[in-house]
């Protein structure tokens, strides 16, 4: 698992942990594969970083 800044997230990355708002509301569950749309939405709501599965990165 690696914590990366949302600006470094790439479509195809897989979340290692849930993404939640400060109030605990679930935004995306662990295991979810990120899309460009998800990444843009996370940026817009102020998510600064995500935990991704290390093996999810594309070569």
C-alpha positions as CSV (number, residue, x, y, z in Angstrom):
1,X,0.0,0.0,0.0
2,X,1.2,3.5,-0.9
3,X,-0.2,6.8,0.1
4,X,-0.1,9.2,-2.9
5,X,-1.2,12.7,-3.5
6,X,-4.4,12.8,-5.4
7,X,-2.6,14.8,-8.2
8,X,-0.5,11.6,-8.7
9,X,-3.5,9.2,-8.9
10,X,-3.9,7.5,-12.3
11,X,-6.9,5.8,-13.9
12,X,-6.6,2.1,-13.1
13,X,-5.1,2.6,-9.6
14,X,-6.9,0.5,-7.0
15,X,-7.8,1.9,-3.6
16,X,-6.2,0.1,-0.7
17,X,-8.5,1.8,1.9
18,X,-11.9,3.5,1.9
19,X,-12.0,7.1,0.9
20,X,-14.2,9.0,3.4
21,X,-15.1,12.6,4.2
22,X,-14.2,14.1,7.5
23,X,-17.6,13.2,8.9
24,X,-17.1,9.5,8.0
25,X,-19.3,9.4,4.9
26,X,-18.0,6.8,2.5
27,X,-17.0,8.2,-0.9
28,X,-15.3,5.2,-2.5
29,X,-14.7,1.8,-1.0
30,X,-11.4,-0.1,-0.9
31,X,-10.8,-2.2,-3.9
32,X,-12.4,0.3,-6.2
33,X,-10.5,1.0,-9.4
34,X,-10.1,4.7,-10.0
35,X,-11.2,6.3,-13.2
36,X,-10.4,9.8,-14.5
37,X,-13.9,10.9,-13.5
38,X,-13.5,9.6,-9.9
39,X,-10.1,11.3,-9.6
40,X,-11.5,14.7,-10.8
41,X,-14.5,14.4,-8.3
42,X,-12.1,13.5,-5.4
43,X,-10.1,16.7,-6.2
44,X,-13.2,18.8,-6.4
45,X,-14.4,17.7,-2.9
46,X,-11.0,18.3,-1.4
47,X,-9.5,14.9,-1.0
48,X,-5.7,15.4,-0.8
49,X,-4.4,11.8,-0.9
50,X,-5.4,8.2,-1.3
51,X,-4.0,4.8,-0.4
52,X,-3.4,2.6,-3.4
53,X,-2.5,-1.0,-3.8
54,X,1.2,-1.1,-4.8
55,X,0.7,-3.7,-7.5
56,X,-2.1,-1.6,-9.1
57,X,0.4,0.8,-10.8
58,X,0.9,0.2,-14.5
59,X,4.4,-0.1,-15.9
